[in-house]
């Protein structure tokens, strides 16, 4: 029984005719009969059973005043609850409207955003014995979605007030919304103070990426994402713009620079901060202009996909990654020579279109701690797949909720960990110590320079303790001491954890999440799905005049699945298609060269 409504019986009272009508529909669906309306207006509501003309079931309700005479209620005056008919004789039901289905599925959709119309059809048949059409289920889902997240148009009108509330509840935050001359939405930038302050204790690497929104008014979500000491994603800032172009990227990078200058100024030192991106239009020029001298790494996956479009040799990918991971000029040249032996034009194209300083580990002028791809930012976009279909305000709210949950959860990680470093870094050092470091032979040149002999590789390595470098390059690449550096620390009778980069320390990790992200309106209860404006803005503000952007939704059904890269498509196709004659992958019977 639906506990939202009083039972259908004499003297039961309802807040309105609409509520009584919904309760009657629920009752008819539960009892498997249909009713027809005899009379319905603002003061009276009378219905009877439709299944049979002779069926005595009937209900009459009318308007009444409550005892305090302050509110009008609807009370059931007469009701015959008996039936002489056999009820509905088929699976269809006229009262199974979208309104009824919305009330049934709204809580489920609120908990599971991937609740599809097909799921609605199956649940209505299983739980209520009702057969509804796909489009009825689709309309019900869209209506429930709008009830939860609000309309797209009202979302844009609330953004100016939303930005004001963010700044008031989170002092030091940056929330900017810009409009066109005709008062249409242009773009919006958000960075919470807690994120800006926490970034000062993360890896000095930022992933930049843009992802297309799937809502009614389209747009692009730009994001700057970092990584904390435990390797978890750390969102620094994000923005919604109309498209990825020079002007929007320059505007985003300018605001990002202001955030870093305000909360993490040490990252602005020359060659201190590194960027990783997929070289989107306007992005390279914007970073070079706003962060002059900051190293900019190219996403190796996107670089290979561009290479693969022109040169299809299957071994180019492994050799490109080998060249990217090279930690010496000899190793890099060896990998390039192998690529040249397979396809000389591919090497010419690669070196002419991308300087190795942007993608090779040895030539990269700054540490990027093993990040060869833009997965930092793209992984953040993965959990935004559902949010990108929502109205812009609901999307910003879901991102805030996720950040709040991350901050709260990670604030309690490693609270009982002993030592200097976070647990993941400490375990990595302990594993290296047990497996390799104790087996090396060490010769000291002075108190700073050591030569380490490895029986595994039959090579010797030079470790400089003060510079935190080793000729194996692993220490510089990850920020964690390699086995040779750990062997030196054991020889010096020192704690090897002290050799790790500062952001791996427990103190830095706790500072990363020491600040909290608060709801945009602390004076009102925070709705878990949609934002409620505080309404405290001055009378002369024109925040409610902000209109949706002037966009054109493309034809066709929006794509829900991510477009695979060229290499991924090639591997998928070869696995999926096999010749039925020779059983080999990658071709069909018509192209098979085996004799019949």
C-alpha positions in Angstrom: 0.0 0.0 0.0 1.2 3.5 -0.8 1.7 5.2 2.6 1.9 8.6 1.0 -1.9 8.9 0.9 -4.7 8.2 3.5 -6.7 5.1 2.9 -9.8 5.4 0.6 -12.6 5.3 3.1 -15.3 7.6 4.4 -14.0 10.6 6.4 -10.5 10.3 5.0 -9.1 13.7 4.1 -6.7 14.8 1.4 -4.8 18.1 0.8 -6.3 18.6 -2.6 -8.4 17.1 -5.4 -5.2 16.3 -7.2 -3.9 14.2 -4.3 -7.2 12.4 -4.0 -7.2 11.7 -7.7 -3.7 10.2 -7.5 -4.8 8.1 -4.5 -7.8 6.8 -6.5 -5.5 5.8 -9.4 -3.2 4.0 -7.0 -6.2 2.1 -5.5 -7.6 1.2 -9.0 -4.2 -0.1 -10.1 -3.8 -2.1 -6.9 -7.4 -3.6 -7.1 -7.2 -4.1 -10.9 -10.2 -2.0 -12.1 -10.7 1.2 -14.0 -13.0 4.1 -13.0 -14.6 6.9 -14.9 -15.2 10.5 -13.7 -18.7 11.5 -13.0 -18.0 15.0 -11.8 -14.7 16.8 -11.1 -14.2 20.5 -10.3 -12.5 22.6 -7.6 -15.0 21.5 -4.9 -16.3 18.1 -5.8 -14.9 14.8 -7.1 -17.1 11.8 -8.0 -16.1 8.6 -9.7 -17.5 5.2 -10.4 -16.3 1.8 -11.6 -15.9 1.6 -15.4 -15.5 -2.1 -15.8 -19.3 -2.7 -15.6 -22.3 -0.4 -15.7 -23.9 -2.5 -13.0 -20.9 -2.4 -10.6 -21.9 -0.5 -7.4 -18.3 0.8 -6.7 -18.6 4.5 -6.3 -16.8 7.4 -4.5 -17.8 10.9 -3.8 -15.7 13.6 -2.1 -16.1 17.3 -1.6 -14.3 20.3 -0.2 -14.4 20.9 3.5 -12.8 23.3 6.0 -10.4 22.1 8.6 -11.1 22.8 12.3 -8.9 25.8 12.3 -10.5 27.2 9.1 -7.1 28.0 7.8 -6.7 25.4 5.1 -9.2 23.7 2.8 -9.2 19.9 2.7 -11.0 17.3 0.5 -12.9 14.7 2.4 -14.5 11.5 1.2 -18.2 11.8 2.1 -19.6 8.6 0.6 -18.0 5.4 -0.8 -19.3 2.0 -1.8 -16.1 -0.2 -1.8 -17.8 -3.4 -3.2 -17.5 -4.7 -6.7 -19.8 -6.9 -8.7 -17.5 -6.9 -11.8 -14.4 -9.0 -12.5 -12.2 -6.0 -12.9 -9.7 -5.3 -15.8 -9.3 -8.3 -18.1 -6.1 -7.3 -19.9 -2.6 -6.1 -19.0 -3.2 -2.5 -20.2 -4.6 0.1 -17.7 -5.7 3.6 -18.5 -4.7 4.9 -15.1 -1.1 3.8 -15.7 -0.3 7.2 -17.0 3.1 8.9 -17.0 2.1 10.8 -13.8 1.6 7.6 -12.0 4.7 6.0 -13.3 6.7 9.2 -12.3 5.6 8.8 -8.7 6.6 5.1 -8.8 10.1 5.4 -10.4 11.3 8.8 -9.2 13.0 7.4 -6.1 14.7 4.7 -8.2 15.9 7.2 -10.8 17.3 9.4 -8.0 19.4 6.5 -6.7 20.3 5.0 -10.1 20.8 7.5 -12.9 21.3 4.7 -15.4 17.6 3.6 -15.0 16.5 3.1 -18.5 12.9 3.2 -20.1 13.2 -0.6 -20.7 13.8 -1.0 -17.0 10.7 1.0 -16.3 8.6 -1.3 -18.6 10.0 -4.4 -16.9 9.4 -3.1 -13.4 5.8 -2.0 -14.1 5.0 -5.5 -15.5 6.7 -7.3 -12.6 5.5 -5.2 -9.7 2.1 -4.0 -10.9 1.2 -6.5 -13.7 0.9 -3.6 -16.2 1.9 -3.5 -19.8 3.0 -0.1 -20.8 4.6 1.2 -24.0 8.3 2.2 -24.4 7.4 5.8 -25.1 5.1 6.0 -22.1 8.0 4.8 -20.0 10.4 7.3 -21.7 8.1 10.3 -21.0 7.7 9.2 -17.4 11.5 9.0 -17.0 12.0 12.4 -18.5 9.3 13.9 -16.2 10.9 12.3 -13.2 14.3 13.5 -14.3 13.0 17.0 -14.5 11.4 16.8 -11.1 14.8 15.7 -9.6 17.1 18.0 -11.5 14.9 20.9 -12.5 14.5 22.3 -16.1 17.4 23.3 -18.3 16.0 26.8 -18.6 15.6 27.5 -14.9 19.1 26.0 -14.3 20.7 28.8 -16.3 18.7 31.5 -14.7 19.9 30.4 -11.2 23.7 30.3 -12.1 24.5 33.9 -11.1 23.0 33.4 -7.6 24.7 30.0 -7.4 28.1 31.6 -7.9 27.4 34.2 -5.2 26.4 31.4 -2.8 29.5 29.4 -3.5 31.8 32.3 -2.8 29.8 33.2 0.4 29.9 29.7 1.7 33.4 28.9 0.6 35.6 32.0 1.1 38.5 32.1 -1.3 36.7 30.2 -4.0 36.4 31.3 -7.6 33.0 31.1 -9.3 32.5 33.2 -12.4 29.6 33.2 -14.9 29.7 35.3 -18.0 26.9 36.3 -20.4 26.5 37.5 -23.9 25.3 41.1 -24.7 21.8 39.7 -25.1 21.9 38.1 -21.6 22.4 34.5 -22.8 24.8 32.2 -21.0 28.3 32.3 -22.3 30.6 30.4 -19.9 31.2 29.6 -16.3 34.3 28.7 -14.2 34.3 27.1 -10.7 37.2 26.3 -8.4 36.7 25.7 -4.7 39.1 27.2 -2.2 39.6 23.7 -0.7 40.7 22.4 -4.1 43.1 25.3 -4.7 44.7 24.9 -1.3 44.9 21.2 -1.5 46.6 21.3 -4.9 49.7 22.8 -3.3 50.4 19.4 -1.7 49.7 17.2 -4.8 51.9 16.2 -7.7 52.9 19.3 -9.6 51.2 17.9 -12.7 47.9 19.1 -14.1 45.9 17.2 -16.7 43.8 19.4 -19.0 40.9 18.0 -21.1 37.5 18.9 -22.5 34.5 16.7 -22.8 31.2 17.3 -24.7 28.0 17.7 -22.7 25.0 15.7 -23.7 22.3 18.0 -22.3 19.7 20.0 -24.3 22.0 23.0 -24.8 25.2 21.1 -25.4 28.5 22.8 -24.6 31.9 21.5 -23.4 33.2 20.8 -19.9 36.8 21.9 -19.4 38.6 20.4 -16.4 42.0 20.7 -14.7 42.8 17.6 -12.6 45.7 16.7 -10.4 46.7 13.5 -8.6 47.2 13.2 -4.8 49.9 11.2 -3.0 47.8 8.0 -3.1 47.3 8.3 -6.9 43.7 9.4 -6.6 42.1 12.1 -8.8 42.0 15.6 -7.4 39.8 18.1 -9.2 41.2 21.6 -9.2 38.8 23.5 -11.4 36.3 23.1 -14.2 34.3 25.2 -16.5 31.4 25.0 -19.0 32.0 26.7 -22.3 30.4 26.7 -25.8 33.3 25.0 -27.6 37.0 24.2 -27.4 38.5 27.1 -29.1 41.4 29.6 -28.6 39.3 32.2 -26.7 37.7 29.7 -24.3 40.9 27.8 -23.5 42.7 31.1 -22.9 39.9 32.3 -20.6 40.0 29.0 -18.7 43.8 29.0 -18.3 43.8 32.6 -17.2 41.3 31.8 -14.4 43.3 28.6 -13.5 46.5 30.7 -13.2 44.6 33.1 -10.8 43.6 30.1 -8.6 47.1 28.7 -8.4 48.6 32.1 -7.8 46.1 32.6 -4.9 46.4 29.2 -3.2 49.6 27.4 -4.5 52.0 30.2 -5.6 55.0 27.9 -5.2 53.8 25.9 -8.3 54.4 29.0 -10.4 58.2 28.8 -10.1 60.0 28.2 -13.4 59.6 24.7 -14.6 57.8 23.7 -11.4 54.4 22.9 -12.8 53.9 20.4 -15.7 50.8 20.0 -17.9 49.5 16.9 -19.7 47.0 17.3 -22.5 45.9 15.9 -25.9 46.8 19.2 -27.7 43.3 20.5 -28.3 42.8 23.6 -30.4 43.9 26.7 -28.6 45.2 24.8 -25.5 48.9 24.8 -26.3 49.1 28.5 -27.1 47.1 29.4 -23.9 49.4 27.4 -21.6 52.5 28.8 -23.2 51.1 32.3 -22.9 49.9 32.1 -19.3 52.4 29.7 -17.9 55.6 30.5 -19.8 58.3 27.9 -19.5 56.1 25.3 -18.0 56.7 21.9 -19.6 53.7 20.6 -21.6 53.5 16.9 -22.1 51.5 15.4 -25.0 49.2 12.5 -24.4 51.0 9.5 -25.9 47.7 7.7 -26.7 46.4 10.5 -28.7 49.8 11.0 -30.4 49.8 7.3 -31.5 46.2 7.5 -32.8 47.2 10.4 -35.0 50.2 8.5 -36.2 48.1 5.4 -36.8 45.7 7.2 -39.1 48.6 7.6 -41.6 50.8 4.6 -40.8 49.2 1.3 -40.0 52.1 -0.9 -39.0 51.1 -2.9 -35.9 54.5 -2.7 -34.2 54.7 1.1 -34.3 52.7 1.4 -31.1 55.0 -0.7 -28.9 58.1 1.1 -30.3 56.6 4.5 -29.7 55.9 3.6 -26.1 59.5 2.3 -25.8 60.8 5.6 -27.1 58.6 7.5 -24.7 59.8 5.6 -21.7 63.5 5.9 -22.7 65.6 7.3 -19.9 68.7 7.9 -22.0 69.6 9.3 -25.4 70.9 5.8 -26.4 67.6 4.1 -25.6 65.6 6.7 -27.3 67.7 6.6 -30.5 67.5 2.8 -30.5 63.7 2.8 -30.4 63.6 5.4 -33.1 65.9 3.4 -35.3 63.6 0.4 -34.9 60.6 2.5 -36.0 62.6 3.9 -38.9 63.3 0.3 -40.1 59.6 -0.4 -40.1 58.4 2.9 -41.6 60.8 5.8 -42.3 57.9 8.2 -43.2 56.3 7.5 -39.8 59.4 8.6 -38.0 59.7 11.7 -40.2 56.1 12.6 -39.5 56.5 11.9 -35.7 59.6 14.1 -35.2 58.2 16.9 -37.4 54.8 17.1 -35.7 55.9 16.6 -32.1 59.2 17.5 -30.4 60.4 14.6 -28.2 60.7 17.1 -25.4 56.9 16.9 -25.1 56.5 13.1 -24.9 59.8 11.4 -24.2 60.7 10.8 -20.5 64.4 11.6 -21.0 64.0 14.8 -22.9 61.0 16.1 -20.9 62.4 19.2 -19.0 60.4 18.5 -15.8 59.2 15.5 -13.8 55.7 14.3 -14.7 55.8 11.2 -12.3 55.0 8.6 -14.9 52.0 10.3 -16.5 52.5 9.7 -20.2 48.8 10.1 -21.1 46.1 12.5 -20.3 44.3 9.9 -18.3 44.4 12.2 -15.3 41.7 14.4 -16.8 40.0 11.8 -18.9 39.5 9.5 -15.8 37.7 12.4 -14.1 35.4 12.7 -17.1 34.5 9.0 -16.8 32.4 9.5 -13.6 30.8 12.5 -15.3 29.1 10.5 -18.0 25.7 10.6 -16.2 26.2 14.2 -14.9 26.9 15.5 -18.5 23.2 14.7 -19.4 21.8 16.8 -16.6 20.9 20.5 -16.6 24.0 22.6 -16.0 23.1 23.4 -12.4 22.4 19.8 -11.5 25.7 18.8 -13.2 27.7 21.4 -11.1 25.9 20.1 -8.0 26.7 16.5 -8.7 30.4 17.4 -9.2 30.3 19.2 -5.9 28.7 16.3 -4.1 31.4 13.9 -5.5 34.2 16.3 -4.4 32.7 16.6 -1.0 32.5 12.8 -0.6 36.0 12.4 -1.8 37.4 15.0 0.6 35.5 13.5 3.5 36.5 9.9 2.7 40.1 10.6 2.0 40.4 12.8 5.1 40.2 9.6 7.2 42.6 7.5 5.1 45.9 6.6 6.7 44.9 8.1 10.0 46.5 5.0 11.8 49.5 4.7 9.4 52.9 4.9 11.0 56.0 6.3 9.5 56.6 9.3 7.2 54.7 8.4 4.0 51.2 7.4 2.9 50.5 3.7 2.9 50.8 3.2 -0.9 54.2 4.8 -1.1 55.4 3.1 2.1 54.4 -0.3 0.7 56.1 0.4 -2.6 59.4 1.3 -0.9 59.2 -1.8 1.4 58.6 -4.1 -1.5 61.6 -2.7 -3.4 63.7 -2.9 -0.3 62.8 -6.6 0.3 63.1 -7.7 -3.4 66.1 -5.8 -4.7 67.8 -3.2 -2.5 69.5 -5.6 -0.1 71.2 -7.4 -2.9 73.2 -4.5 -4.4 76.8 -3.8 -3.8 77.7 -0.1 -3.0 80.9 2.0 -3.3 80.9 5.5 -1.8 82.7 8.3 -3.7 81.8 10.8 -0.9 78.9 11.5 1.4 76.7 12.4 -1.6 77.7 10.3 -4.6 77.5 6.5 -4.6 78.1 3.8 -7.2 75.7 0.9 -7.0 76.4 -2.5 -8.7 73.4 -4.6 -9.8 73.7 -8.3 -10.4 70.3 -8.3 -12.1 71.2 -6.0 -15.0 75.0 -6.4 -14.7 75.3 -2.6 -14.7 76.4 0.0 -12.3 74.3 3.1 -11.4 75.3 6.4 -9.9 73.2 7.8 -7.1 73.3 11.5 -6.0 71.5 11.8 -2.6 71.4 15.6 -2.4 70.0 15.9 -5.9 67.6 12.9 -5.4 68.7 11.4 -8.7 69.8 8.0 -10.0 71.1 7.1 -13.5 68.3 4.5 -13.7 65.9 7.5 -13.8 63.2 5.8 -11.7 63.7 8.1 -8.8 63.3 11.2 -10.9 60.3 9.7 -12.8 58.1 8.6 -9.8 59.4 10.7 -6.9 59.9 7.5 -4.9 63.5 6.2 -4.3 64.5 3.4 -6.6 66.2 0.2 -5.4 69.6 1.8 -5.8 68.8 4.8 -3.7 67.2 2.6 -1.0 70.4 0.5 -1.0 72.4 3.7 -0.4 70.0 4.7 2.5 70.5 1.3 4.1 74.3 1.7 3.8 74.0 5.1 5.4 71.7 3.6 8.1 69.0 6.1 7.3 65.2 5.7 6.8 64.6 5.2 3.0 61.2 6.9 3.4 63.0 10.2 3.9 64.1 10.0 0.3 60.6 10.2 -1.2 59.2 13.4 -2.7 57.6 15.7 -0.1 54.0 15.3 -1.5 54.2 11.6 -0.5 54.4 12.4 3.2 51.5 11.9 5.6 51.6 15.5 6.6 51.2 16.7 3.0 48.4 14.2 2.4 46.5 15.4 5.4 47.0 19.0 4.3 45.6 18.1 0.9 42.2 17.4 2.4 42.3 19.5 5.5 39.9 22.1 4.0 36.3 21.2 3.4 33.9 22.0 0.5 30.6 23.4 1.8 27.2 23.6 0.2 26.5 26.8 -1.7 23.9 27.9 0.8 24.7 27.1 4.4 21.6 28.8 5.6 19.3 26.3 3.9 19.2 22.5 3.8 21.2 21.1 1.0 19.1 19.2 -1.5 21.0 16.1 -2.6 19.9 16.4 -6.2 19.0 20.0 -7.1 20.1 23.4 -5.9 17.7 25.7 -4.1 18.7 29.4 -4.5 19.0 31.3 -1.2 17.0 34.3 -2.6 19.1 36.7 -0.6 20.4 38.7 -3.6 19.6 42.4 -3.8 16.5 43.7 -5.6 18.5 45.4 -8.4 20.3 42.2 -9.4 19.4 40.8 -12.8 20.5 37.2 -12.0 17.2 35.8 -13.1 17.5 37.3 -16.5 20.3 34.9 -17.6 19.0 33.0 -20.6 20.1 29.6 -22.0 22.8 29.8 -24.7 21.7 29.9 -28.3 22.7 26.5 -29.5 21.4 24.0 -32.0 21.1 20.4 -31.0 22.5 18.0 -33.7 20.2 15.6 -35.4 20.1 12.0 -34.4 20.3 10.2 -31.1 23.1 11.3 -28.8 25.9 8.7 -28.5 26.0 7.1 -25.0 29.2 5.1 -25.5 32.7 6.4 -25.7 34.3 6.5 -29.1 37.2 4.0 -29.2 40.6 5.0 -30.4 42.1 3.7 -33.6 44.3 1.1 -31.8 41.5 0.0 -29.6 39.2 -0.3 -32.6 41.8 -2.3 -34.5 42.3 -4.7 -31.7 38.5 -5.1 -31.2 37.8 -5.7 -34.8 40.4 -8.4 -35.1 39.1 -10.2 -32.1 35.5 -9.9 -33.2 35.8 -11.0 -36.9 37.2 -14.4 -37.8 37.2 -16.1 -41.1 35.0 -19.2 -41.0 37.3 -21.0 -43.5 40.8 -20.5 -42.1 39.7 -19.4 -38.6 42.1 -16.4 -38.8 41.2 -13.0 -37.4 40.9 -9.8 -39.4 39.3 -10.9 -42.6 36.2 -12.6 -44.1 35.6 -15.6 -46.2 35.5 -13.5 -49.4 39.0 -12.2 -48.7 40.4 -15.5 -47.5 43.4 -16.7 -49.6 43.1 -20.4 -48.4 42.0 -22.7 -51.3 38.5 -24.1 -51.1 
